[in-house]
Amino acid sequence: MDNIIPILAAAIAAGTPLVFAALGELVTEKSGVLNLGVEGMMLVGAIAGFATAATTGNLWLGALAGMAAGAAMASIFALLTLNLMANQVASGLALTLFGVGLSAFIGKPFESVSLIKGGTFDIPLLSQIPLLGPVLFRQHVLVYVSWLVFGGVCWFLYRSRAGLVLRSIGESPDSAHAIGYPVIRIRWLATLFGGAMAGLGGAHLSEFYAPMWVEGMVAGRGWIALALVVFATWRPARVMLGAYLFGGVTIAQFFAQGAGIDVTAQLLSALPYLATIVVLVIISRNVNTIRLNSPVSLGRSYRPD
Amino acid sequence: MNRNRIARVVATVAGSITLGLGAAALAQEPLKIGFVYVSPIGDAGWTFQHDQGRQEMIKALGPKVQTKVVENVPEGADAERVIREFAASGNKLVFTTSFGYMNPTLKVATQFPNTVFEHATGYKTAKNVGIYNARFYEGRYLNGIIAGKMSKTNVAGYVAAFPIPEVVQGINAFAQGMRSVNPKAEVKVIWVNSWFDPGREREAANTLISQGADVLTHHTDSTAVVQVAEEKGKYAFGYHSDMSKYGPKAQLSATTHQWGAFYTKIANEVIAGTWKPTSVWGGLKEGMIKLGPINPAVPKDVVDLVKKAEGEIIAGTLHPFQGPLKDNAGKDIVAAGKVMSDDELQKMDFYVAGVQGSLPKK
C-alpha cells in the first residue's frame, strides 16, 4: 500500500508528455490529416524548450518556446501536404527524420547542462484528500494543464460547433467544402494545434521530467502517441487511459526491480510499449467502434475544385 | 594548418642557415596526442574526468604535447573512423576512452604500427596498444563505510547501468563497506539499462527512496541521482566526478577518477621512446581513484574510520573483497585469509551478502 501512492503519482508524471502529444495528434487526425512527424516535433519542442529555459532561466518561457517550435515544425508539414499536395505519410516520416537531426544539431551546446527543477504545485485542500490528493494534486503545473487540454479537446470536438465542422472535414472534405467551409484553413489550424501540443509534450519531457537534454530523449514516445490515437479509436478518454497505462508500466518496472522481483531488465524496459498496445487493442477490438470513430478521409490529400 | 606549414618552412630555412639551432627547433616538435571521448565533455562525469586528466597533462608537459579531442563518438564504426583519422593525421599517441572502442582501436593499431594507442577499460593489448583502468571499487568501499554509518533506514539505493563486472564490483564493494560498519545494511539495486538517461535515472532514484533507501549512489553518467537526493533531503555519493555542486547537502562524498598523472607518464614515455604496452589497473595507491571531499555533515569519528580504511587499502592490508566472503545466497566465495585475485574480480558475476535480489543474466 505504501508503494501504491508513489507509483501512481509517478505514473501520471511519466504519462503526461504522451497525453499532450496524443491529444494534439487526435485533433489533427480528426480533421483528416495524418501527421507521422510527432516524434520529430516532440524532439524539436524538447530542445527549443530546454534551450530557452537554460538561456533565459524561465521555465514557462521554455514551455511556450516548445509549443512554438512544435507548431513551426507542423507548419512545414502543413505547407507540404495541404498546399503542395505532398503525400502525408511520406512527409510525416520526413518530418520525424528532420526533427531528429535538427534537435541533435541545436542541442549540442546544451548537453550536460542542468536546469533548476521547479513547477510542482500542491493544489490547496484537494492535495489533502487521502490517496487521491498525493496521487493527483501534488503534481507539476503542466500536468494540470494537460487535464485542461483534455477537457478542452473533449468539449471542442463533441460539444462545439467548430468541433463538428472539424470532424465533418475529417469525414468528407468534399461535402464540407460544398457547404462553404474552408477545408484547407481548418486543416492547417488542426495541424498547428497538433504540432504545438507535441512540442509542449517534448518540452515537458526535457524541462521538467528529466530535466536535462539528451540527444533522442523522446525515445519513441512520439510513435507511442501515434499508436495510442489509433488503438484508442480516436477517443480522448481512451487516449488518456493509454498514456497513463504507459506511464504506469514504465514506473512499475522500477518498483519491481527495487522489490527484488526477478525479471530480466531488458524485458521490463520493453514492457510499457507492449502492455499499452495489448490493452488498447483488446478494449478497442470492436470493428464497429473503429469504423464509427476513425475519420474516413484520414491521410488523403484534398484539392478544392 | 597553413600557418603551421609556413612556420615549419621558416624553421627549416632558418635551420639551414644556423644548423645547430634548426636541429633544436625540430627536436622540440610537440608530441601530437588524440583523445576519443564517448560522450560530450560537459561539466561532470566519465568523459569530463578524462578531459581533466588531459588538461593536467598539458599543464605538466606544456609545449611538449599538442592535443586534439573528438567528443561524443558512438562506439562502433564511427569510432574506427575517428581513431584512424587521428592516426593518419600524425598523432603519435591516441587515448580511446571507452570500453566499446576496444576492437576499433586494435584494428586501427595494426595499420599504424608506429602510433601508440592506449585503450581505457578494455582487456586486449597488442604490440602498440596498452590498456588502463582504475580500481573504482576501492572508492566505492570507502563510500560504503560512510553510507553504513549515515543511513538511518539501513537501506542504500544503487542506480546501475548494465550488469557487467565493473559495475557489479562497485555494487559489491559498496555493500562490503556498508556491512563492515553496519551489519544490518542492505543495498537495493535498480538497473536502468543505459549509461546516460537522466529521466530513467531520476525515476529509479525516486523509486529507491520510496522503497526506504536514504542513501543513494549510481553507476551511470548523469548527475540525476545526486539531484534527486538533494530535492528529497536524502544522502548520495557522486561518481566519476565530485558532484557536490548538484547536491551540496546531499553528497556525502564521491568516488572520483584521476587520469592526469597516468596520461602525463604515458606521454613522457612516448616522447622518450621508452613506452611499452602495459595493462595498468591502478587504485587509491596509484592515485587513479580518489575519495571526493567529505561533507561536513559526516561526524569526525566516521571520517577517521574512512581515512583509516583508505590508509589500509593503500598499504595493502585491507582489500574490499577479502575472505571470509559469501554471496547473497549464502555460498562461500572467498575463504578466510584470502583475497579475490584480479582475474576473479574481472569476472565478478554475483552479489555479496547484503545486496538484495539477484543479478540479471546477460
Interface residues (C-beta under 8 A of the other chain):
Chain A: D2 N3 P6 A10 A14 K108 E111 S112 V113 S114 K117 L205 Y209 A210 P211 M212 V214 M217 T250 I251 F254 F255 Q257 G258 A259 G260 I261 D262 T264 A265 Q266 S269
Chain B: S39 P40 I41 G42 D43 A44 G45 F48 N72 G157 P163 K188 V189 I190 W191 V192 N193 F196 D197 P198 G199 R202 E203 A204 N206 T207 L208 S210 Q211 S222 T223 A224 Q227 E231 Y246 Q356 G357 S358 P360 K361
